[in-house]
């Protein structure tokens, strides 16, 4: 069984999902833990709103380095959006 360690904590499930998905996009296996009452009532402040992000122990250092870069804003796309985020021509949303 893998050992998991907490690497980050944010207020609210939505913020936690964004951080978790960012880690996953970087190849880090991550999951969220939040007090069930906080999730049920959609709390985003206080102890019940705190959501913690966990990663496998062997990925802890890599995850922490990625999160530190994220906090410093080093992953900003800046101007000139990459082609992969431009909707395709047959995108039903823009048609």
N, C-alpha and C positions, 0 to 999 in steps of 0.2 A: 504494500500500500504506500502511495506517495504521501510525503509530508508537505503540507502547504503552509505558507507564511504570509502574514499581512504585509503589504507593501505600500498601501495608500488608503486614505479614507476621505470621503466627501459627504456633503449633505445632500440627501435625496437620491432616490433610485435612478432617475433620469441621468443625473450627473455621473453616477457610478457606471451606468450602462455605457456612456460615452467613453469613459476611461478604460473600462474593460474591453470594449470593442477596439479601441486604439491599440491596446496591448496585444490583442489577438491578431490585429493586422500586422503587427511587428513580429509575429511568430511566438508569442508568449501565451501559454495556456493560463487563463485567468477565470475567476468566478467571483461573484458578489455575495456578501452576507450582510443582511440587515435585519434588525428586530422585526418579527412578523407583524406586530401591531403597527409599526411605522410603515410597512409596505401596505397593509390593509387599509390604513387611513390616509395614505399618501403624504405622510409627514416628511418635511424637508428641513426641519430645524430641530435642534435639541438632540438629546441622546437617542430618541426613537427614530430620528431622521438620519442618523449617521449610518452610512453604508461603507463597508470595508471591502477592499479588493485584495484577493488572495491569489498567489501564484505558487507553482511547485518550488520547493526549496532549491532545487538545482537551477532554477531560472531567476532566482531572487536578485542576484547582482545585476544581470542584464535588464530586468524589469525596473529596478531602481534607477539605473543609468538612463533608461528611456524616459521614465517619469520626471527625472530631474531636467532633462532636455526639454520635455514638454512644458514644465513649469517656467523655464527660461524663455519659452517662445521660439525655440529653435526649429520647430516643425511648421512654421507659418508658410503657406503657399505663396504669399506675396501677390504681386501683379502678374498677369499673364497666366491665366488658368490653364493647366495641362489639358490636352485633348481628351483624355479619358473621362473627364467630368463634364464635357460638353454633350448635351443630349444628342442621340443619333437623329438623322433626318426623319426617320419613321416613328419618332417618339410620340405616342398618343397624347401625352400631356401638352406638348407644344403644337399639336395639330388643331 
